[in-house]
Amino acid sequence: HRAAQDGDVETVEHCLKQMSSKRLPPDSFTWTLRIAAYANAGQYEQAQTCFKQMVKNGFSPSKATCSAMMKAFAVKHKVAAAEEFLADIENPSKPPHVEPNEAMYNILMNIYAAERDLPAAEGVLYRFKTLGLAPDLASFGAILKASSRVGDLHRALHWAKRAESTELELDLLAYNSLLAACAKVGDLNLAFSIVERVKASGIQEEVVLYSNLINTCATAADPDLAVQKFNEMRAKGISPNSYTMNAMMKVFAAAGLPQQAELWLSTIARMGVKPEVENINRVMQSWANRGDSHRVDLWFQRMAVLDLAPDAITFNQAIMGASKLYDPELADSLFGRMQEAGITPTIATFRSLLKTFANAGLVEEVSDHVGLMQRQKLPNDVVCIRAILLACSHQDPPNKKVAIAAFMRNQSILQRDRVARSLLLKILGNEEYTRFMMHLSLATSEGTQTP
């Protein structure tokens, strides 16, 4: 049981072999623990296989078994698999039939929350009445989490009131979700009123609550208040954690104060908090926004000293810094290092990289990297696709032939994009642009926007 809770599959399987050697047959609870071990280890496919073996061997899954399976899907955010599993066990004509309970649907809502799909999470809660289930605090907590993830403060407050209308008392997790929603929009007044409610409820203040407050200060662009709240937290004997560190980094990155971000990272590290990649990325973001590639590179070196591996966001920040410097060689070098490290570029990577090439008028490089992006089967992104028009506009004279070919090749994406059409107008001039648009039978009255 302890090994299953820890996701220690090896120990669980060893125990099963010992049971077999002693001729102790497994029961339904044994199978449930085995499934739970795989679930907590994040091995949902193995958990599924184990569940099927359990049924095949004539054991009836319990609600605890099915909840363990749902947790397996939750670890990997497997929404479709979770929905399919619930539909199967709900079907009375298809064994094994198990009546789902609130816990299973709460897990499903939490999966949708992790995926930032608030409408789907709300849809699950609306199904409770049809299924004869009563939402509990964990149900409303999942919806509050989903609301905070997408920054929908209005919906978060709505669901908090709904929970209280059913005579449920909000707990610290619910209040933290409300504060996280405040942080998304920078509503300091509401955040402070929520903290007062926490105090009035007799709930002990802790580090996540203060970290959410500091995050709200970041969105509200108030670094002085963030420092005040940090000091208040320390005065109450509450130690910071990595989440606090990241909140403070976010504060100074948003305020354009990279030196302060560095100072606070060192200060909090001396309090025993080991910096994580996300924290370093925030500092790099501060310097990248200033176009200081030297400081960004220093933090790359610092990550190696701290035994931290850069991720996609790390390289994205560095490439963005190169873009601010209009340095295509540096951007290309960083992109090469990213590929050597085995890190898959994201849309954000290509946006910064292509902008750097385009501003230098490097049409061929833009075209090559757009092709690479498409070969990696990334979604067609209008900002990336129109980069070739930006590159053509920066050539002297502007490359009309390539621009027209690119526009026609990507007409379904670019024809309604005002920035793309503005770039084409700049490249072709009024008369030729009008003739071209008439040729394509596109209205020129939709307006243009300066790139």
C-alpha positions, 0 to 999 in steps of 0.5 A: 500500500505504501509503495503504491502511494509512492508510485513505486512500481518495482516494490509493488511487483516484488511484493506480488512475486512474494505473494505468488511464491507463498501461494497467496492469491491476489484479491480485488484490493491487490489489483487496485493497489497495483493499478494505483502504483502505475497511476502514481508513477505516471504510467497510465498505459500500464495501469490500463493493461492492469485494469483489463487483466483484473477484469479478465481474471474475474475480479470486479473493480471497485469505485476505488479501483476506478478512481485509481484509473482516473488518477492515471489519466490525470497524471498525463492529462489524458482527457479523451481516455478518461472520458472513454473510461467513464463512459465504459464503466457507466454502461450497464450492458458492458461489463464491468459496470461501476456507478461513478461517484463524485471523486471520479468526476472531480478528477475529470474536472481537474484534468480539464482544469490542467488543460485550461478548458474551463467550459469543459470542466463546467460541463462536467459539473453540470452533469452531476445533477443528471447523474444524481451526484452532489458536488462537494468542495473538491468539485467546486475546487476543480472549477475554481482551479480551471477558472484561475488557470484561464484568468477568468476572475468573474467565473471564479467568483461565480463558482465560489458563491455557488459553493457557499450557497450550498453551505460549503465553506471555502478552504485554503485551496479554494481561496488560493485559486481565487487569488491566482485568478486575481493575479492573472488580472492584477486585481489587488483590491480583491486579492486583499479582501480575499486574504482578509476573508482567509484570516476571518475564517481562521485559516492559517496563512501560508506560502502559496497565499503570499506567493499568489499575492506577490504574483498579483503585484507583478501583474499590477506592476507594483514591485514595492508592494511585492517587496512589502508583502514578501517581508510581511510573509517572512515576519510571520515566520513563513519561508519562501519556496520556488513558487515565491521565488518565481513570483518575485522574478516575475515582479521585476521582469514585468517592471523591467528591473533585471538587476533587482531580479538577480538580487532577489534570486540570490537573496531567496536562494540564501534562504534555502530555496534552490533556483529552478529553471523557471526562476532562471528563465524569468531573469533571462526574460528581464535581460532579453527584454533589454536586448542584453545578450551578454547577460543572457549568456551569463545566465546560461553559464550560471544554469550549468553551475547550478546543474540545471538543464535549459528548456524551450523557454530558456532558449526562446528568451535567449533568441528573443534577446538576439531579436531585440539586438537585430543579430541574426547570427546570434539567433541562428547560433542559439537555435543550433544549440537548442537543436543540439540539446534535443529541445523541440522548438515551439511556435514562440521559438520560430516567431523570434527567430524568423523576426530576427531573420526578416528584419535583416532581409534574409528571405532565404533563411526565413523560407528555410525555417518556415519549411522546417517549422512545417516539417515538424508539423507545428500549426500554421502560425500567421506571424511566422508565415508572414515573416517572409513578407517582412523579409522581402520588405527589408530588402533594397529594393523590396523583393516583389517576386518572392513576396507575391509568390509567398502571399499566393502560396499562403493565401488562405492564411494571409488574405485576411491578415491586415499586417500581411496586407500592409506589408504587401502594400509597402512592397508593391506600392499602391497601384501594383497592390490594387491590381494584384488584389483585384486579380485575387478578387480580394476586397481592399476595403478591409483596411491595413495595419502597420507591421 
